[in-house]
Amino acid sequence: MEDSVIIQDFLNYLQFEKRFSPHTAKCYGVDLLQFGEFLTAHSEGASSGAEMHGAADVLGSHDSGSPRFAGEAGTATAVATHPKVDIDQLLTSTDVNAIRSYMVVLNEKQYAKATIARKLATLRSFYKFLVKRNRISSNPVVGIRTPKQEKRLPRFLEYEEIKRLLETPPVDTWLGARDRAIMETLYSTGMRVSELVAMNLDDIDFLGEVVHIRGKGKKERICPISSSVLQIIQHYMEFRNKRAQHNGNFDGKVLFVNKHGKRLSTRSVRRKMDKYLKIAGLDPAISPHTLRHSFATHMLNRGADLRSVQELLGHQSLSTTQIYTHLTTKKLKDVYSSAHPREAEQHDPDV
């Protein structure tokens, strides 16, 4: 990214003005560098009469919607492979036709629709930024529609499956008590795994029975937590505090720590959950994020209103939360179909 001044300016804007996480900003940078590679090949190919072929070669083969190009694996050096081309000049002189050509190549390489939509959203934000900073006069992405995507309902666990999973960790060991507290906290609050691993001890108000959550874009919210889950967390903390007394390198402010006393990673939480899914006999494809989906679905099934669930999940837009109403509607339809006499007659061979 150091090869492009305007890309770096944009990423700084995302991090320091829009308060995006470094990881999110990096993902934007990867998308922009891939587009820069396309433009470079496009401009070089134009002089040789093979622009589309050369540009398509840059993107590589499709691999589960993930890009394959020179700058992805390392430190943003994709554009350095074409030292004679000024990438910033290419980016600022891009027109709608070049972006449409890029979309065509992505489709030809069979990128997933969601991936293409994300890359287009990156370009839309980037060129909006350039217009705002008077680097260009108009946004070339304005007239391009986002590809229509298939709506996939988020997966959730039934109450009995949740109970079986949460009761799997052995609470008589400190790691088992920690893992039980982690999964109970994820399910009872609906927080993201990234939010959970970021929690500190003082983020829990045991008296007020609430947790303080730092969400995406460093936005903060308060979420209630049940007394039963707080007891499980306290049980883990007894183990945790005893270990901290005998470990000088223990991080005293972090709530959920690894065996070395350091903050857990999201990957570690996933590995732990994979282990308990196997023990509980549940689908190994389930992820920690499924607990968040289950929380939202169960809340709506119990009569919670959509706005409240939106606030608890930390969604900026109500439309993001509305996906869970499809789950509850489907559940009602299934119950209706299995219980309604007319429906039952259609499926009963003895009627």
GIVENCOR-V793991 format. One record per pair of residues at least 12 apart in sequence whose ideal C-beta (glycine too) atoms are under 6 Angstrom apart, sorted by the first residue. I is the first residue (numbers start at 1). J is the second residue. Records with the same first field share a line. If there is no record, write none. Layout:
I = J  J
This chain:
1 = 29  76
3 = 79  80
4 = 87  88
5 = 88
6 = 88
7 = 32
10 = 126  129
11 = 25  29
19 = 217  218
28 = 122
30 = 72
31 = 119  122
33 = 71  76  78
34 = 67  69
36 = 79  87
37 = 58  69  78
38 = 55  58  102
39 = 90
40 = 82  85
41 = 54  55  58
42 = 55
55 = 105
56 = 105
59 = 105  109
62 = 109  110
65 = 111  112  115
92 = 135  136
94 = 140
95 = 140
96 = 140  143
99 = 140  141  144
113 = 147  149
114 = 149
116 = 147
117 = 146  147  149
120 = 146
123 = 141
124 = 141
127 = 139  141
153 = 326  327
154 = 293
155 = 290
156 = 293  294  297
157 = 294
162 = 294
164 = 280
165 = 280
166 = 183  184
168 = 276  279  280
174 = 239
177 = 235  236  239
178 = 236
179 = 272
180 = 232
181 = 232  233  236
182 = 256
184 = 229  232
186 = 291
187 = 291  295
188 = 225  226  229
189 = 211  223  225
190 = 292  295  296  312  313
191 = 213
193 = 266  269  288
194 = 266
195 = 213  215
197 = 264  266
198 = 214
199 = 255
200 = 253  255
201 = 253  255
206 = 230
209 = 225
210 = 222  224
211 = 223  225
215 = 314
221 = 314
223 = 312
247 = 261
249 = 261
269 = 288
270 = 288
273 = 288
296 = 309  324
297 = 324  327
300 = 324  328
301 = 328
306 = 321
309 = 321
